Amino acid sequence: MNFSPLARQLTNLLDTAIREAVFPGAVAGISYGPPERRETLVLAQGSLQSDFFDAQNPSTSYPAIFAPSGPITEQVFFDLASLTKPFATLLSILCLRQAKKIRLADRLPDLLKMNISSPLAAITLAQLLGHCSGLAAYKPFYEKLCTIAQEKRTQTLRAWLLQEKLLYPPGTKTVYSDLGYMFLSWIIEEQAGCPFDEYTRTQVLAPLGLADHLFFNRLDSIRKVLYAPTEQCSWRTKTLTGEVHDDNCYALGGVSGHAGLFGDMHGVLAMSAHLLDVWKGKTSHPNYTAADLKKMTKRQNIPGNTWALGFDTPSDSGSSAGRNMSDKSFGHLGFTGTSFWIDPESDLVMVLLTNRVHPSRENNLIKIFRPRFHDTITNWLLAQDRNTN
């Protein structure tokens, strides 16, 4: 397939978004077709830093001493934010499931091997994965955690999590929850007997040859690669570069179940294509099964819900995935401006990596851009199919 016309459309779309300050720069990736005749397209547009870096609010702008400048390239690493949830947390859970160490119906007291009082004791592993545990969406734990010695923060947070009140009975509705995924990384460490990031690296990423393209950055050992800067952080008083953007994950040292993963286009596109191929039975992973993965991509039977277990699915209207994705599609968004969507019916993967939170997280223009980006791709592919038939 000749992707040149689509490449021109996407280049124009990205250039317009950059001029309109949707993001400073972006890398877009497409993988199309079954593995035996798969075609890919990767485009990089824009800059690492915003042209509006100091102009928007000089009084709260901080020097980018360690923030690189220059063009965005395919080799740039992005803070993937909540793509951590499916790529690291969910897939690590699937590894433990295949090892018969956990079951989806297991409840918190069994998973953490400790006495847990009601109502938290009723929460299941599946409910944590599916954002229907009853836990709150978010709490600014970092505000107090950062006043505590680093070596005590993880245990302190876990004690706080066990004191959380539920907002609704587990399994009755969905509220997208970082807190649930904080519990999940704790469960992984308890069941695996090693740090969460180590388990993800050895059991999920290394078998795919992706450990150098998807990784956690512990704050005391940040990898020396080229990063897209994220926010001009007022309380850290610097532009964040290679240091996790999420405040709670930062307070925990850079690793958590809800955020912390960094990656480049090669890593995100390869992982997404791998998930597509496992889903379709075209390839395998030594530590989780196609049947388990497919189970995770099915939407839960909860009114008004779009969430599967670890993945989102396209909503009936206004989806970030656009208007043309099948009901078997699954994907995820990252707060920093990252996303992937997979459509097994079309053998299609679409990845968008941006640093839309640079210089400020208050820029939400990407909400309008994402569906436009995905529709541009799917509309073009649909037109090619019509012309072929």
N, C-alpha and C positions, 0 to 999 in steps of 0.2 A: 504493500500500500504506500502511495506517495503522501507523506505527512506534510509536505511543503506548504500547501494551502492552509492547513490547520495551524502550522507553526506561525505563519504570517498573522492569522487571526489572533492567536494567543499572544504573540509579541505585541500587537497593537493594543490588545486588552490590558496586558500588564503595564505597558508604557503609559496608558491613560490612567490606570490606577495609581501609578507612581506620581504622575503629575498632580493627581487629585489628593495626594498624601494619604492614600489608603495604607500604604506601607513604604518603607525606604527601598526595599528590593524583595525579590522572590525567586524561588526556583520551582518550576512546575515540571511534573513528571507524569507520563502516561505509559502504561503497559497494556497492550491490546492483543488478544488472540491466545490460543492454547500454547503451551510451552514449545511444541515442536515447530511452530511458525509464529512465534511471538515477535511483535514489533514494539519498539520503545521510542519515545520522544522526550527529551529533556531540554528545557529552556531556562536560562538564567538572565534576569533583567534587573537593572537598578543598582543601588549602592548599599554598602554595609551600614552607612549612617545616613540619617535624614538630613535633607537640605535645611530643614527647619530646626536643626539641633539646638541652637541658642536663641532663635528668633521667637519661639512660641512663648517662653516665659523665662527671661534671663535671670530673674531673681532666684529661681529654683533649678537652674541648669548647672551641671557639674562637669568638670573637665574630663574628657575621654582619654585619660592618660594611658590606659591599657586597651582602649577600644580601637581596633583597626579601622582604617578608612579604605576607600577604593571600591571597585565593582564587586557585586555578588557573583560568585561562580558556583559551579556544580560541587566544588570541593568544600564549600563553607559548611560548618556545623551549626545547627540551630538547637536552641532549647526547645525540646519537643513537648514540654508541659504535660498535659493529660494524655498524650499518646503513650505515656508511661503505663497507663492503666491497662490497655489491651496488649501492648508489646512485651511488657515486663511482668506486671502483676498477674494478669489473667493466664498468660502462657506458663508462668511458674506454677500457678495453681494446677494447670493441666498436667504438668510434669509430676507433681505430687499425687495427683489423682491416678495417673497411670501406675505410679509406684505403690498404689493402694494405701497411701498414708492418710488420705482424706476422702470424704464423700460430700456431694453437694447438699445433702440433707443434714450433715453434721452441724451441731449447734456450738455456740461460742465456748461453753464450758469444756466440751470434748476437744475442740480445736486448740485451745490454749492450756488445757490440762490444769485448770484452776477453778475454784469456786467463784461463780459469778452470780450476782443476785438478779432477780427479776426487775424489770422486764427484759434487760439485755440478754439474759440467759436463753431466751426463746429465739434469738436471731440465728438464722442459718447461714451457711457459707453461700448458698445460692442467692439469698437476699442481700448479702453484702455485695456480691458481684453485680446484681441487677438493680442496685440503687433503690431497693424497696425495704430496707431494714428498719426504717423509722428514725434513723439518725439524721441530724441536721446536715445541711449542705456544707456549711463552712463555719469555722470558729477562728478568730485571730489568736491562736495559741502562741504565736511567735512573740507577741508583745510581752508576755511574762517569761516565756522560755529563754529569751535572750538575756534575761537578768540572772539566769542560773548557769552554773558551770557546765561546759559542753558535755562532759562525761556523764552528767546526771540528767540530761534533757530527755533522752529516749524513755527512760523509766518514769520520769515525771509525766511525760505526755501520756504514757500508757495508763498511769494511775488516773489521770484526768479523763481519759476515754471511758474508763470503767465507771465513772461518775456521771456520764452523759444521760440526760433525760430523752426519752423517745418522743418524737413529734406526732406519731401516729402508730397504730398497731402494725407490726411487721407484716409485709405481704399484701397490704390493702391499697397502697398507692406508691408512686415513685417520686422521689426527690433526689436529684443528682447530688451525690455526697462524697466529698473528699474524705470525710471522717471514716466512712465505710472502708475505703481503700487504705487508710492508715491502719485499721484493724487487719486488713488482708496481708500487708507486709509483715506485721507482727506474727500472724499465723504462719506465714511462709518460713520465717526464721525459726519459730518454735518447732515446726514439723521437719524442716530441712536440717536443723542443727548447725546452721552457718549464716553469715550475713546475707540479707536479701539480695544485694547487688552482686555478691559472689555467686549465689545460686542462679540468678538470672544469666550471668555471664557464662557459667560452665554448663548449665543444663539447657538453656534456651538458645543463646546467641552463638556460642563457640561451635556447636555442631553444624550451624549454617554458614560458618565463616564470616560472621557479621560482628564479632566482638570489637573490632576496630572501627566500626561504622555506626554502632549503637552502643552507648555506654553511659553509666552514671559518673558524674563528676563530684567526687568527695571534695569538700572545700580545702582539705589539706593536701590534695594530690590532683589538681586540675590538669588535664592533659593539654599539652602544648600543640594545639592545632588552631586553624583559623575559624573564629566564631563570629556569628552575626550578633552585634550588641543588642541588648534588650532595653530595659527601662533606665531612665535617669532616676535612680532611687533616692527619695528624699531622706529616708532614715538611714540608709547605708552610705549616703553622700557620695555616690559615684555612679558612673554608667556601668551597668552589669554586663560583663563579657566573659563567658565561660563559667560564670557563677550562677547557680540556679535562680531563676526569677521568682518562683513561688516562695512567699515569705515563710510559711510553715516548714517547707522542705529545707530552706536555708537554715532555719533555726535548728534543724535536726542534722545538719552537717552535709546536706546535699543529696540524701537518699531517703526516699519514702515510697509508699505504694501508689500515691496519687500524682507524683511529679518527680522530676530529677533526671530523666533520661535525655541525653543529647544524641543527635544523629545528623548525618548528611543525606543527600538525595539518594545516593546509592543504597544506603542502609534502609531507609524508609520504603523506597520503591521495591527493593529486593524482598524485604520482610512482607510487604503487602502482597506481592506476587506469589510468595511462598504460601501465605495463608489461602489465597485463591486456589492454588494448585493442590494443597492438602484438602481443602473443602471439596474439590472436584475429583479427588482420588488420583491425581496425576503425579503426586510426589508424596513423601512421608517425612516425618521427623522421628528420630529414635526415641524421644521421650514423651510424646503425646500422640493421640490417635485422631484420624479424620472424623470418626464418629463423635468423639468428645468435642472437637472444634465445631462441627456443624451444630451440635446441641447448643453451644454458646452463642450462635448467631441468630437463633430463633427468638422472635419477640415474645416477651412474657404476656400472659393473658391477664392483664390488669387494665381496667378502663382508662383511656386517655394516655396510655403509655407507649413510648417508642423504643424503650430499652430492652435489649437482649441481655446476656450475661457477659459483661465486659465490653460489649460493642453497642453502638447505637444503630438504629435502622431509620430509613427515610420517613419523615412524617407525611401525612396525606396532603398537606399543603404547606408552603413556605419552608420546605426543607433546605438546609444548606447544601444538600446533594443535588439540588435542582429538581426538574420535573420529569426526568426520563428514566430514573433508576427503577429496576424491578423490585418486587416485594421480597426477593431473596437477598437484596443488597445489605451491606453492613459497613460500618466505618467508625470514625471517631474524630473529634476536634480537639485542638490544643489551644489554651488561652492565649499563648504568645503569638498565635497566627499560623498554626500548623494544622494539617488535616490529611486524612486519607479516606477514600471510599472505594469499595470493591463491589462489583456486580458480577456474580457467577454466571448469570444468564448470558451476559455479553462478553465474558472473558475480559473484563475491563477493570483496570486499576487507575485511579486518579489521585495524585499526591500534590499538595500545595504546601510549600514551606516558606514562611515569611517571618519577619520580626516586626509585626504590626504594633507591638507595645513600645517600640522605639520611636520617639523619646518618651511616650506616655501611654499608659494602659487605658487612658480615657478615650483613645481613638478607637471607635467601634465601627468604622466604615467597612471593615471586612465582612460584616454581616450581610451587607448588600452585595459585596463582590463575590463571595463564595458561590452562591447559586448561579450567578452569571458566568463564572468560570466553568463550572461543571456543565451547564447547559450549552455553552459554546462547544465543548468537546463532544457531548453526546448528540447534539443536533447535527454536527458535522459527520459523525460516524453513521447516524441514521440516514443522512442524505447519501452517503457512499453506498450503504446497503440497498437503498431504493434504486440507485443508478445501476448497481450490479444486477439486480433482479429485474 
